[in-house]
Amino acid sequence: MAAPPWIGAHVSAAGGVELAPARGAEIGATCMQVFTANQRQWEPRPLTDSQVEAWWELCPLNGIERVVVHASYLANMSAIEEDKLSKSRDAMILELERSQRLGVHGVVLHPGSHMGAGEDAGNRAVADSLSDVLERTEDLCGPLICGKKEEAVRILLENTAGQGSNLGWRFEHLADIRRHLKAEHRERVGTCLDTCHTFAAGYDISTKAGWNATWREFDDIVGLDTVGALHLNDSKRECGSRRDRHDGIGKGEIGETAFRMLMHDERFHHIPMALETPSGMEGWAEEIALLRDWAAVAAP
């Protein structure tokens, strides 16, 4: 069986986002995830025209066919402090504008933390923030690296491990956030699935039975058609730990079976897959090759 076409990693954009495609090619990636700027700053330095032009030239030159951007960790779309909430929304608007210029597949966003307000209130607050952001960017549109038509870059809500008051660790959270959106906005909000976060949140994907049951449940509650990106990570902690501790592919508590299953699961083959393991560039090259090798042998 052929391997999924788009496997890569979150590669560094240090020195300029236009330098990332060559780093992706170095590890054998056909897709990648990047930060478009220092993700610890509220107001990033604007992208220059020359950077954007180089980006559009260098992605195809280096065989990069799909790209997702990760939004700043500073943003909390359910913040209870008005100043933090305003900054989070403004930062997301800036990220969408930057990402639209780069024509990426989507912007991955952690839903946020309810900070004691409770999960239901937190989910509604995230939806309110997304509605504000989407209304203020409703005119954004342009060519995408992966597309043949002009369209808007989507926001991809990432499921979380469930640490502290983080939202998004239950599939129901993602469904509720999208349900609270206006119908016309819902098309611009998809999801990103992280294997470590899924496992840590209590969904045991380490066995064949658990793998299939988990994604049937996700499809019933949220919809597999919403998934725009995958983060591939093993977990240092046990299932249900609600601790976000990434490990190398096949080296943690999830083990090889889930990732072997993924390489043969056609439901996910059209989705870009990015490693976020602690393996580094050399390790990512090895893990990408390993995943492709597993696709070439019989499914477990």
Backbone as CSV, one residue per row, in Angstrom:
resi,resn,N_x,N_y,N_z,CA_x,CA_y,CA_z,C_x,C_y,C_z
1,MET,0.847,-1.202,0.000,0.000,0.000,0.000,0.878,1.246,0.000
2,ALA,0.484,2.267,-0.763,1.257,3.511,-0.794,1.109,4.255,0.521
3,ALA,2.178,4.914,0.928,2.143,5.708,2.148,1.268,6.934,1.943
4,PRO,0.697,7.482,3.025,-0.001,8.765,2.907,0.926,9.779,2.236
5,PRO,0.409,10.607,1.348,1.289,11.471,0.551,1.948,12.608,1.304
6,TRP,1.355,13.036,2.445,1.860,14.244,3.095,2.271,13.948,4.529
7,ILE,3.552,13.656,4.702,4.128,13.385,6.019,5.299,14.329,6.225
8,GLY,5.374,14.943,7.377,6.465,15.877,7.657,6.591,16.138,9.143
9,ALA,6.975,17.353,9.501,7.207,17.695,10.908,7.035,19.191,11.090
10,HIS,7.013,19.597,12.345,7.026,21.034,12.648,8.478,21.487,12.575
11,VAL,8.820,22.172,11.496,10.209,22.592,11.286,10.400,24.050,11.656
12,SER,11.618,24.384,11.962,11.951,25.737,12.395,11.852,26.732,11.242
13,ALA,11.350,27.920,11.578,11.342,29.038,10.630,12.292,30.124,11.114
14,ALA,13.269,29.743,11.933,14.245,30.699,12.440,14.983,31.364,11.286
15,GLY,15.115,32.686,11.356,15.780,33.424,10.300,14.854,33.867,9.191
16,GLY,13.617,33.401,9.224,12.643,33.768,8.199,11.853,32.562,7.749
17,VAL,10.551,32.742,7.591,9.683,31.626,7.239,10.080,31.004,5.902
18,GLU,10.700,31.795,5.041,11.089,31.288,3.717,12.208,30.257,3.783
19,LEU,12.853,30.124,4.943,13.926,29.145,5.107,13.391,27.764,5.498
20,ALA,12.125,27.695,5.898,11.556,26.441,6.375,11.439,25.359,5.302
21,PRO,11.044,25.674,4.051,10.882,24.603,3.069,12.136,23.753,2.856
22,ALA,13.307,24.370,2.823,14.543,23.603,2.641,14.788,22.683,3.829
23,ARG,14.407,23.141,5.026,14.558,22.292,6.210,13.604,21.110,6.140
24,GLY,12.410,21.343,5.585,11.495,20.235,5.392,12.051,19.209,4.419
25,ALA,12.616,19.688,3.321,13.196,18.787,2.325,14.346,17.968,2.917
26,GLU,15.080,18.574,3.834,16.232,17.905,4.458,15.829,16.636,5.199
27,ILE,14.610,16.594,5.723,14.163,15.416,6.474,13.229,14.524,5.640
28,GLY,13.089,14.835,4.362,12.247,14.019,3.500,10.773,14.313,3.620
29,ALA,10.432,15.517,4.079,9.032,15.883,4.293,8.351,16.296,2.995
30,THR,7.076,15.997,2.896,6.247,16.500,1.801,5.215,17.493,2.328
31,CYS,5.163,17.646,3.646,4.353,18.683,4.268,5.095,19.156,5.506
32,MET,4.654,20.254,6.087,5.303,20.748,7.297,4.357,21.669,8.053
33,GLN,4.701,21.861,9.320,4.042,22.854,10.155,5.101,23.859,10.582
34,VAL,4.705,25.126,10.669,5.649,26.180,11.050,4.955,27.202,11.941
35,PHE,5.753,27.962,12.675,5.327,29.237,13.230,5.724,30.295,12.201
36,THR,4.860,31.244,11.946,5.222,32.286,10.987,6.030,33.402,11.630
37,ALA,6.129,33.368,12.967,6.875,34.399,13.691,7.158,33.860,15.089
38,ASN,7.863,34.625,15.881,8.123,34.273,17.280,6.788,34.106,18.000
39,GLN,6.482,32.888,18.417,5.167,32.633,18.997,5.049,33.088,20.449
40,ARG,6.064,33.765,20.947,5.995,34.335,22.303,5.761,35.840,22.263
41,GLN,5.483,36.379,21.086,5.248,37.823,20.945,3.826,38.073,20.453
42,TRP,3.191,39.097,21.017,1.839,39.438,20.613,1.800,40.069,19.223
43,GLU,2.782,40.899,18.899,2.781,41.609,17.622,4.034,41.241,16.830
44,PRO,3.943,40.238,15.964,5.109,39.791,15.208,5.532,40.808,14.154
45,ARG,6.783,40.699,13.759,7.282,41.530,12.666,6.563,41.159,11.379
46,PRO,6.080,42.141,10.615,5.336,41.833,9.384,6.193,41.055,8.380
47,LEU,5.551,40.193,7.628,6.232,39.511,6.533,6.500,40.508,5.411
48,THR,7.676,40.431,4.821,7.990,41.316,3.698,7.538,40.673,2.392
49,ASP,7.383,41.493,1.380,6.996,40.975,0.066,8.031,39.977,-0.449
50,SER,9.313,40.269,-0.204,10.362,39.364,-0.687,10.309,38.013,0.025
51,GLN,9.956,38.010,1.307,9.804,36.750,2.022,8.668,35.924,1.438
52,VAL,7.547,36.566,1.187,6.380,35.867,0.655,6.671,35.328,-0.742
53,GLU,7.333,36.120,-1.570,7.678,35.666,-2.917,8.612,34.466,-2.864
54,ALA,9.602,34.514,-1.968,10.538,33.393,-1.828,9.819,32.143,-1.333
55,TRP,8.898,32.322,-0.397,8.116,31.206,0.147,7.360,30.470,-0.962
56,TRP,6.666,31.218,-1.807,5.879,30.609,-2.872,6.766,29.906,-3.898
57,GLU,7.982,30.368,-4.059,8.922,29.715,-4.977,9.543,28.474,-4.353
58,LEU,9.883,28.552,-3.044,10.676,27.507,-2.413,9.854,26.318,-1.916
59,CYS,8.586,26.515,-1.627,7.778,25.359,-1.205,7.722,24.291,-2.299
60,PRO,7.286,24.604,-3.506,7.271,23.561,-4.546,8.664,23.101,-4.948
61,LEU,9.628,24.004,-4.910,10.996,23.638,-5.274,11.548,22.568,-4.336
62,ASN,11.099,22.587,-3.084,11.571,21.625,-2.086,10.576,20.494,-1.835
63,GLY,9.581,20.376,-2.698,8.651,19.261,-2.597,7.650,19.372,-1.463
64,ILE,7.433,20.579,-0.964,6.472,20.786,0.118,5.109,21.093,-0.497
65,GLU,4.156,20.170,-0.318,2.858,20.275,-0.985,1.732,20.712,-0.057
66,ARG,1.934,20.594,1.245,0.939,21.018,2.221,1.666,21.691,3.390
67,VAL,1.073,22.765,3.913,1.649,23.471,5.063,0.533,23.873,6.007
68,VAL,0.761,23.671,7.286,-0.115,24.239,8.305,0.729,25.138,9.198
69,VAL,0.091,26.151,9.736,0.731,27.088,10.655,0.179,26.829,12.046
70,HIS,1.034,26.929,13.057,0.555,26.832,14.438,0.441,28.234,15.010
71,ALA,-0.728,28.563,15.538,-0.948,29.875,16.129,-0.147,30.029,17.415
72,SER,0.001,31.246,17.861,0.767,31.556,19.068,0.200,30.865,20.300
73,TYR,1.093,30.385,21.155,0.687,29.796,22.427,0.135,30.854,23.385
74,LEU,0.403,32.119,23.107,-0.078,33.180,23.987,-1.593,33.327,23.928
75,ALA,-2.175,33.032,22.789,-3.604,33.276,22.586,-4.457,32.343,23.435
76,ASN,-5.437,32.911,24.123,-6.443,32.149,24.860,-7.802,32.702,24.465
77,MET,-8.496,31.974,23.613,-9.746,32.471,23.052,-10.907,32.435,24.040
78,SER,-10.649,31.942,25.247,-11.676,31.972,26.294,-11.168,32.712,27.525
79,ALA,-10.195,33.592,27.337,-9.635,34.350,28.460,-10.728,35.148,29.168
80,ILE,-10.641,35.220,30.497,-11.645,35.959,31.261,-11.222,37.405,31.503
81,GLU,-9.913,37.714,31.303,-9.454,39.096,31.402,-9.667,39.774,30.056
82,GLU,-10.311,40.933,30.073,-10.684,41.602,28.831,-9.473,41.939,27.975
83,ASP,-8.382,42.393,28.609,-7.185,42.752,27.852,-6.586,41.529,27.167
84,LYS,-6.490,40.422,27.889,-5.934,39.188,27.317,-6.832,38.662,26.196
85,LEU,-8.137,38.763,26.387,-9.063,38.290,25.367,-8.931,39.122,24.093
86,SER,-8.849,40.438,24.240,-8.710,41.319,23.085,-7.406,41.049,22.351
87,LYS,-6.316,40.881,23.087,-5.026,40.593,22.469,-5.058,39.247,21.744
88,SER,-5.732,38.261,22.329,-5.809,36.930,21.724,-6.555,36.982,20.397
89,ARG,-7.664,37.712,20.377,-8.430,37.822,19.143,-7.651,38.580,18.074
90,ASP,-7.022,39.669,18.466,-6.236,40.450,17.502,-5.065,39.628,16.958
91,ALA,-4.433,38.842,17.838,-3.310,38.005,17.407,-3.766,36.956,16.395
92,MET,-4.959,36.409,16.597,-5.471,35.405,15.665,-5.794,36.028,14.320
93,ILE,-6.298,37.242,14.333,-6.563,37.939,13.069,-5.268,38.174,12.307
94,LEU,-4.237,38.620,13.017,-2.934,38.813,12.379,-2.412,37.500,11.802
95,GLU,-2.595,36.413,12.547,-2.098,35.116,12.070,-2.843,34.663,10.827
96,LEU,-4.124,34.878,10.786,-4.888,34.507,9.599,-4.456,35.337,8.389
97,GLU,-4.214,36.614,8.605,-3.773,37.480,7.512,-2.410,37.043,6.991
98,ARG,-1.474,36.728,7.901,-0.145,36.262,7.502,-0.257,34.922,6.763
99,SER,-1.049,34.034,7.317,-1.183,32.692,6.746,-1.860,32.727,5.386
100,GLN,-2.805,33.660,5.205,-3.452,33.791,3.897,-2.431,34.205,2.835
101,ARG,-1.530,35.094,3.197,-0.488,35.510,2.251,0.406,34.329,1.866
102,LEU,0.578,33.398,2.799,1.438,32.242,2.545,0.675,31.080,1.911
103,GLY,-0.652,31.192,1.825,-1.445,30.164,1.167,-1.419,28.815,1.843
104,VAL,-1.391,28.809,3.188,-1.251,27.541,3.909,-2.587,26.816,4.009
105,HIS,-2.505,25.548,4.422,-3.665,24.668,4.475,-4.597,25.020,5.637
106,GLY,-4.054,25.565,6.729,-4.863,25.903,7.894,-3.999,26.439,9.014
107,VAL,-4.649,27.052,10.003,-3.962,27.568,11.184,-4.435,26.771,12.395
108,VAL,-3.529,26.035,13.002,-3.851,25.202,14.161,-3.927,26.077,15.402
109,LEU,-4.997,25.911,16.153,-5.232,26.740,17.340,-5.657,25.878,18.511
110,HIS,-4.980,26.041,19.664,-5.468,25.428,20.898,-6.720,26.188,21.327
111,PRO,-7.809,25.502,21.643,-9.056,26.213,21.953,-8.923,27.240,23.071
112,GLY,-8.154,26.923,24.117,-7.990,27.862,25.220,-8.246,27.199,26.559
113,SER,-8.196,27.985,27.618,-8.426,27.509,28.980,-9.552,28.312,29.608
114,HIS,-10.469,27.623,30.281,-11.631,28.335,30.813,-11.330,29.097,32.101
115,MET,-10.175,28.860,32.719,-9.710,29.642,33.859,-10.701,29.647,35.020
116,GLY,-11.383,28.524,35.205,-12.310,28.399,36.322,-13.752,28.691,35.978
117,ALA,-14.017,29.166,34.784,-15.395,29.501,34.400,-16.229,28.254,34.099
118,GLY,-15.559,27.123,33.890,-16.258,25.881,33.564,-16.192,25.583,32.078
119,GLU,-16.309,24.310,31.739,-16.127,23.898,30.348,-17.219,24.426,29.426
120,ASP,-18.466,24.391,29.855,-19.550,24.869,28.991,-19.378,26.355,28.686
121,ALA,-19.088,27.135,29.733,-18.878,28.577,29.536,-17.643,28.814,28.681
122,GLY,-16.602,28.016,28.901,-15.377,28.155,28.125,-15.587,27.862,26.650
123,ASN,-16.327,26.800,26.353,-16.597,26.455,24.955,-17.368,27.567,24.254
124,ARG,-18.340,28.131,24.950,-19.110,29.222,24.349,-18.238,30.456,24.154
125,ALA,-17.321,30.708,25.115,-16.432,31.862,24.989,-15.504,31.701,23.788
126,VAL,-15.001,30.494,23.571,-14.157,30.240,22.399,-14.947,30.507,21.122
127,ALA,-16.168,30.028,21.081,-17.006,30.249,19.897,-17.266,31.732,19.675
128,ASP,-17.490,32.469,20.760,-17.699,33.913,20.629,-16.459,34.590,20.050
129,SER,-15.281,34.171,20.519,-14.035,34.746,20.009,-13.832,34.401,18.547
130,LEU,-14.090,33.153,18.201,-13.938,32.745,16.803,-14.905,33.495,15.906
131,SER,-16.115,33.712,16.388,-17.094,34.460,15.604,-16.599,35.871,15.341
132,ASP,-16.032,36.496,16.365,-15.481,37.846,16.212,-14.348,37.851,15.190
133,VAL,-13.442,36.894,15.313,-12.296,36.802,14.401,-12.758,36.551,12.971
134,LEU,-13.704,35.641,12.794,-14.159,35.293,11.452,-14.943,36.425,10.800
135,GLU,-15.696,37.147,11.605,-16.423,38.298,11.054,-15.463,39.395,10.615
136,ARG,-14.383,39.575,11.356,-13.420,40.624,11.039,-12.456,40.207,9.931
137,THR,-12.517,38.954,9.518,-11.653,38.480,8.423,-12.485,37.871,7.302
138,GLU,-13.746,38.232,7.210,-14.631,37.584,6.244,-14.227,37.854,4.795
139,ASP,-13.434,38.895,4.562,-13.012,39.205,3.193,-11.688,38.542,2.816
140,LEU,-11.073,37.832,3.766,-9.810,37.154,3.462,-10.050,36.029,2.468
141,CYS,-9.257,36.017,1.433,-9.366,34.967,0.426,-8.134,35.034,-0.460
142,GLY,-7.738,33.909,-1.011,-6.579,33.914,-1.891,-6.204,32.512,-2.314
143,PRO,-5.174,32.376,-3.127,-4.720,31.051,-3.562,-4.053,30.309,-2.403
144,LEU,-4.225,29.005,-2.362,-3.555,28.161,-1.386,-2.522,27.289,-2.089
145,ILE,-1.473,26.934,-1.374,-0.427,26.079,-1.940,-1.024,24.789,-2.495
146,CYS,-2.046,24.274,-1.791,-2.597,22.970,-2.154,-3.809,23.052,-3.063
147,GLY,-4.234,24.264,-3.442,-5.515,24.373,-4.125,-5.452,24.874,-5.540
148,LYS,-6.562,24.726,-6.220,-6.691,25.208,-7.599,-7.653,26.388,-7.672
149,LYS,-8.164,26.815,-6.518,-9.066,27.957,-6.485,-8.719,28.822,-5.281
150,GLU,-9.214,30.044,-5.286,-8.978,30.941,-4.165,-9.993,30.646,-3.062
151,GLU,-9.504,30.552,-1.837,-10.375,30.302,-0.701,-9.732,30.838,0.571
152,ALA,-10.496,30.838,1.657,-10.005,31.344,2.934,-9.265,30.251,3.700
153,VAL,-8.186,30.634,4.353,-7.467,29.711,5.231,-8.364,29.362,6.411
154,ARG,-8.430,28.078,6.764,-9.282,27.641,7.873,-8.546,27.667,9.211
155,ILE,-9.313,27.844,10.273,-8.835,27.640,11.633,-9.064,26.174,11.976
156,LEU,-8.033,25.511,12.520,-8.127,24.096,12.884,-7.981,23.961,14.395
157,LEU,-9.085,23.688,15.082,-9.070,23.534,16.537,-8.387,22.227,16.911
158,GLU,-7.353,22.307,17.721,-6.595,21.116,18.109,-7.149,20.505,19.388
159,ASN,-7.357,19.184,19.373,-7.729,18.513,20.616,-6.543,18.536,21.576
160,THR,-6.815,18.621,22.858,-5.766,18.785,23.853,-5.711,17.592,24.797
161,ALA,-4.665,17.559,25.616,-4.499,16.467,26.584,-5.385,16.652,27.806
162,GLY,-5.808,17.896,28.071,-6.695,18.141,29.200,-6.008,18.591,30.466
163,GLN,-4.817,19.158,30.320,-4.117,19.662,31.507,-4.854,20.883,32.070
164,GLY,-4.885,20.979,33.395,-5.465,22.149,34.035,-6.887,22.411,33.576
165,SER,-7.147,23.656,33.169,-8.496,24.023,32.705,-8.561,24.102,31.181
166,ASN,-7.626,23.413,30.503,-7.630,23.428,29.040,-8.902,22.817,28.473
167,LEU,-9.411,23.466,27.458,-10.571,22.959,26.736,-10.110,22.119,25.546
168,GLY,-11.015,21.310,25.023,-10.717,20.552,23.819,-10.228,19.144,24.051
169,TRP,-10.212,18.689,25.306,-9.704,17.334,25.555,-10.775,16.268,25.344
170,ARG,-12.012,16.673,25.386,-13.108,15.778,25.017,-13.589,16.139,23.619
171,PHE,-13.932,15.148,22.841,-14.427,15.418,21.499,-15.662,16.316,21.539
172,GLU,-16.457,16.165,22.614,-17.658,16.981,22.755,-17.328,18.472,22.819
173,HIS,-16.156,18.835,23.375,-15.776,20.246,23.431,-15.649,20.826,22.021
174,LEU,-14.971,20.101,21.158,-14.777,20.575,19.783,-16.117,20.691,19.065
175,ALA,-16.988,19.710,19.295,-18.303,19.748,18.665,-19.116,20.933,19.187
176,ASP,-19.063,21.189,20.499,-19.826,22.291,21.082,-19.347,23.641,20.563
177,ILE,-18.034,23.814,20.476,-17.503,25.079,19.964,-18.015,25.335,18.555
178,ARG,-17.925,24.321,17.703,-18.394,24.490,16.323,-19.911,24.687,16.275
179,ARG,-20.636,24.015,17.170,-22.100,24.138,17.184,-22.535,25.555,17.541
180,HIS,-21.774,26.230,18.398,-22.119,27.584,18.816,-21.828,28.629,17.733
181,LEU,-21.124,28.241,16.679,-20.814,29.174,15.601,-21.996,29.317,14.649
182,LYS,-22.060,30.450,13.974,-23.031,30.599,12.910,-22.692,29.609,11.795
183,ALA,-23.724,29.163,11.105,-23.519,28.163,10.051,-22.516,28.629,9.004
184,GLU,-22.563,29.916,8.657,-21.661,30.427,7.628,-20.208,30.483,8.093
185,HIS,-20.001,30.475,9.407,-18.644,30.475,9.947,-18.093,29.065,10.139
186,ARG,-18.998,28.113,10.289,-18.578,26.759,10.647,-17.675,26.145,9.587
187,GLU,-17.883,26.514,8.326,-17.059,25.952,7.247,-15.601,26.371,7.373
188,ARG,-15.337,27.490,8.040,-13.966,27.979,8.182,-13.287,27.461,9.439
189,VAL,-13.970,26.603,10.204,-13.392,26.061,11.442,-13.410,24.544,11.383
190,GLY,-12.223,23.957,11.221,-12.075,22.518,11.223,-11.378,22.061,12.490
191,THR,-10.732,20.905,12.421,-10.051,20.351,13.591,-8.672,19.822,13.217
192,CYS,-7.830,19.715,14.233,-6.512,19.090,14.129,-6.428,18.047,15.228
193,LEU,-6.084,16.821,14.862,-6.003,15.732,15.833,-4.557,15.424,16.182
194,ASP,-4.263,15.396,17.473,-2.936,15.058,17.980,-3.023,13.686,18.656
195,THR,-2.190,12.745,18.224,-2.272,11.380,18.753,-1.917,11.318,20.233
196,CYS,-0.891,12.055,20.667,-0.525,12.076,22.082,-1.653,12.663,22.917
197,HIS,-2.201,13.781,22.473,-3.283,14.431,23.218,-4.503,13.518,23.311
198,THR,-4.813,12.845,22.216,-5.958,11.930,22.199,-5.790,10.849,23.258
199,PHE,-4.621,10.233,23.282,-4.310,9.149,24.213,-4.305,9.661,25.655
200,ALA,-3.643,10.786,25.877,-3.551,11.350,27.231,-4.918,11.755,27.761
201,ALA,-5.833,12.130,26.860,-7.177,12.534,27.269,-8.063,11.342,27.634
202,GLY,-7.575,10.128,27.379,-8.324,8.945,27.792,-8.868,8.085,26.674
203,TYR,-8.545,8.424,25.423,-8.974,7.611,24.289,-7.831,6.645,23.940
204,ASP,-8.032,5.379,24.210,-6.944,4.412,24.051,-6.826,3.961,22.597
205,ILE,-5.918,4.623,21.872,-5.711,4.296,20.454,-4.559,3.309,20.261
206,SER,-4.073,2.720,21.356,-2.869,1.883,21.268,-3.142,0.498,20.702
207,THR,-4.399,0.089,20.627,-4.762,-1.215,20.077,-5.604,-1.029,18.821
208,LYS,-5.719,-2.069,18.033,-6.525,-2.001,16.812,-7.978,-1.687,17.156
209,ALA,-8.507,-2.372,18.170,-9.894,-2.144,18.565,-10.088,-0.721,19.067
210,GLY,-9.143,-0.250,19.887,-9.239,1.098,20.431,-9.092,2.159,19.359
211,TRP,-8.210,1.914,18.411,-8.024,2.851,17.301,-9.333,3.037,16.538
212,ASN,-9.953,1.930,16.156,-11.176,2.013,15.374,-12.336,2.602,16.177
213,ALA,-12.439,2.239,17.455,-13.523,2.750,18.293,-13.391,4.256,18.505
214,THR,-12.161,4.728,18.696,-11.928,6.150,18.939,-12.361,6.994,17.761
215,TRP,-11.976,6.579,16.556,-12.288,7.418,15.398,-13.736,7.270,14.944
216,ARG,-14.377,6.142,15.285,-15.830,6.054,15.082,-16.531,7.056,15.994
217,GLU,-16.069,7.129,17.249,-16.656,8.067,18.199,-16.443,9.509,17.746
218,PHE,-15.223,9.818,17.308,-14.954,11.177,16.836,-15.848,11.517,15.649
219,ASP,-16.000,10.578,14.741,-16.822,10.825,13.565,-18.275,11.072,13.959
220,ASP,-18.767,10.321,14.928,-20.145,10.487,15.385,-20.358,11.835,16.064
221,ILE,-19.360,12.295,16.837,-19.524,13.497,17.656,-19.131,14.768,16.912
222,VAL,-18.014,14.729,16.198,-17.469,15.923,15.543,-17.544,15.805,14.021
223,GLY,-17.066,14.681,13.510,-17.033,14.452,12.073,-15.621,14.393,11.542
224,LEU,-15.251,13.273,10.958,-13.916,13.147,10.384,-13.716,14.094,9.210
225,ASP,-14.813,14.561,8.618,-14.690,15.499,7.511,-14.192,16.871,7.949
226,THR,-14.135,17.117,9.265,-13.623,18.398,9.771,-12.105,18.411,9.901
227,VAL,-11.464,17.244,9.856,-10.034,17.138,10.179,-9.192,17.703,9.039
228,GLY,-8.373,18.709,9.375,-7.522,19.342,8.376,-6.049,19.115,8.595
229,ALA,-5.670,18.523,9.742,-4.253,18.251,10.026,-4.155,17.213,11.131
230,LEU,-3.046,16.474,11.123,-2.741,15.501,12.173,-1.379,15.818,12.763
231,HIS,-1.276,15.718,14.089,0.011,15.792,14.780,0.359,14.389,15.242
232,LEU,1.494,13.894,14.800,1.909,12.529,15.134,2.917,12.556,16.271
233,ASN,2.504,12.059,17.423,3.355,12.016,18.612,3.001,10.795,19.441
234,ASP,4.020,10.100,19.940,3.781,9.088,20.960,3.671,9.815,22.299
235,SER,3.337,9.084,23.357,3.108,9.699,24.662,4.015,9.099,25.730
236,LYS,4.668,9.958,26.492,5.495,9.497,27.610,4.653,9.041,28.795
237,ARG,3.396,9.481,28.831,2.529,9.166,29.962,1.419,8.217,29.540
238,GLU,0.798,7.571,30.527,-0.204,6.556,30.283,-1.520,7.149,29.781
239,CYS,-2.349,6.279,29.220,-3.655,6.694,28.718,-4.483,7.295,29.851
240,GLY,-5.072,8.463,29.601,-5.887,9.124,30.604,-5.122,9.963,31.594
241,SER,-3.820,10.121,31.393,-2.992,10.891,32.330,-3.324,12.379,32.309
242,ARG,-3.866,12.843,31.205,-4.142,14.268,30.941,-2.864,15.096,31.084
243,ARG,-1.759,14.508,30.641,-0.464,15.185,30.628,0.078,15.170,29.203
244,ASP,0.481,16.327,28.724,0.957,16.482,27.352,2.466,16.297,27.325
245,ARG,2.898,15.050,27.157,4.325,14.723,27.141,4.619,13.875,25.909
246,HIS,5.177,14.509,24.881,5.419,13.821,23.617,6.620,12.885,23.702
247,ASP,6.553,11.798,22.936,7.671,10.860,22.828,7.848,10.498,21.360
248,GLY,8.986,9.885,21.043,9.264,9.462,19.681,8.285,8.398,19.216
249,ILE,8.062,8.329,17.919,7.096,7.390,17.343,7.461,5.947,17.706
250,GLY,6.506,5.253,18.349,6.706,3.863,18.749,7.523,3.674,20.008
251,LYS,7.949,4.758,20.639,8.820,4.656,21.817,8.100,4.925,23.136
252,GLY,6.831,5.302,23.057,6.105,5.671,24.262,4.995,4.695,24.606
253,GLU,4.016,5.192,25.370,2.927,4.362,25.849,1.929,3.994,24.757
254,ILE,1.887,4.769,23.691,0.993,4.408,22.586,1.563,3.220,21.829
255,GLY,2.849,3.269,21.519,3.498,2.164,20.827,3.286,2.184,19.322
256,GLU,3.775,1.153,18.654,3.799,1.128,17.191,2.442,0.904,16.540
257,THR,1.577,0.124,17.182,0.354,-0.326,16.518,-0.478,0.819,15.958
258,ALA,-0.664,1.869,16.756,-1.495,2.990,16.310,-0.935,3.642,15.057
259,PHE,0.375,3.818,15.015,0.987,4.502,13.878,1.034,3.590,12.647
260,ARG,1.178,2.301,12.869,1.060,1.355,11.761,-0.365,1.366,11.206
261,MET,-1.337,1.420,12.120,-2.732,1.500,11.696,-2.965,2.765,10.875
262,LEU,-2.427,3.891,11.342,-2.617,5.157,10.643,-2.109,5.086,9.211
263,MET,-0.962,4.450,9.035,-0.387,4.376,7.695,-1.259,3.572,6.726
264,HIS,-2.219,2.797,7.260,-3.112,2.000,6.420,-4.554,2.463,6.499
265,ASP,-4.805,3.556,7.208,-6.172,4.029,7.406,-6.496,5.100,6.365
266,GLU,-7.217,4.705,5.345,-7.473,5.601,4.215,-8.331,6.804,4.586
267,ARG,-8.988,6.763,5.746,-9.767,7.921,6.183,-8.883,9.141,6.416
268,PHE,-7.587,8.912,6.666,-6.680,9.999,6.997,-5.650,10.297,5.908
269,HIS,-5.696,9.575,4.810,-4.623,9.693,3.825,-4.607,11.019,3.068
270,HIS,-5.695,11.750,3.105,-5.739,13.036,2.397,-5.369,14.198,3.314
271,ILE,-4.911,13.892,4.528,-4.676,14.915,5.546,-3.166,15.061,5.803
272,PRO,-2.633,16.293,5.845,-1.215,16.481,6.171,-0.907,16.040,7.599
273,MET,0.210,15.313,7.762,0.613,14.739,9.049,1.960,15.317,9.462
274,ALA,1.999,15.971,10.607,3.237,16.612,11.061,3.698,16.026,12.396
275,LEU,4.945,15.569,12.410,5.558,15.110,13.656,5.852,16.300,14.567
276,GLU,5.606,16.114,15.854,6.014,17.080,16.870,6.788,16.370,17.979
277,THR,7.420,15.262,17.637,8.174,14.479,18.619,9.448,15.228,19.020
278,PRO,10.051,14.847,20.162,11.280,15.514,20.598,12.531,14.999,19.900
279,SER,12.372,14.385,18.733,13.468,13.679,18.076,14.459,14.576,17.349
280,GLY,14.063,15.813,16.992,14.962,16.690,16.254,15.050,16.317,14.789
281,MET,15.799,17.113,14.032,15.849,16.947,12.583,16.271,15.543,12.156
282,GLU,17.353,15.028,12.709,17.828,13.698,12.325,16.800,12.633,12.688
283,GLY,16.218,12.772,13.883,15.200,11.818,14.310,13.945,11.886,13.469
284,TRP,13.554,13.097,13.057,12.358,13.229,12.212,12.563,12.553,10.866
285,ALA,13.747,12.691,10.306,14.033,12.018,9.034,13.868,10.509,9.190
286,GLU,14.343,9.987,10.313,14.228,8.547,10.570,12.774,8.149,10.783
287,GLU,12.019,8.973,11.503,10.623,8.651,11.782,9.766,8.729,10.515
288,ILE,10.023,9.701,9.670,9.293,9.802,8.398,9.563,8.567,7.544
289,ALA,10.821,8.156,7.483,11.174,6.951,6.718,10.519,5.718,7.321
290,LEU,10.479,5.651,8.658,9.870,4.510,9.335,8.376,4.424,9.040
291,LEU,7.699,5.556,9.101,6.266,5.567,8.806,6.001,5.096,7.377
292,ARG,6.817,5.537,6.459,6.643,5.110,5.066,6.944,3.617,4.906
293,ASP,7.903,3.109,5.663,8.190,1.672,5.632,6.995,0.884,6.152
294,TRP,6.371,1.364,7.212,5.209,0.666,7.773,4.046,0.648,6.796
295,ALA,3.939,1.676,5.960,2.879,1.684,4.959,3.086,0.612,3.902
296,ALA,4.332,0.182,3.752,4.658,-0.779,2.691,4.445,-2.229,3.112
297,VAL,4.181,-2.462,4.402,3.951,-3.827,4.882,2.499,-3.986,5.295
298,ALA,2.091,-5.194,5.554,0.693,-5.460,5.879,0.255,-4.726,7.157
299,ALA,-0.983,-4.323,7.184,-1.537,-3.646,8.365,-1.562,-4.610,9.540
300,PRO,-1.399,-4.107,10.782,-1.435,-4.974,11.943,-2.838,-5.549,12.189
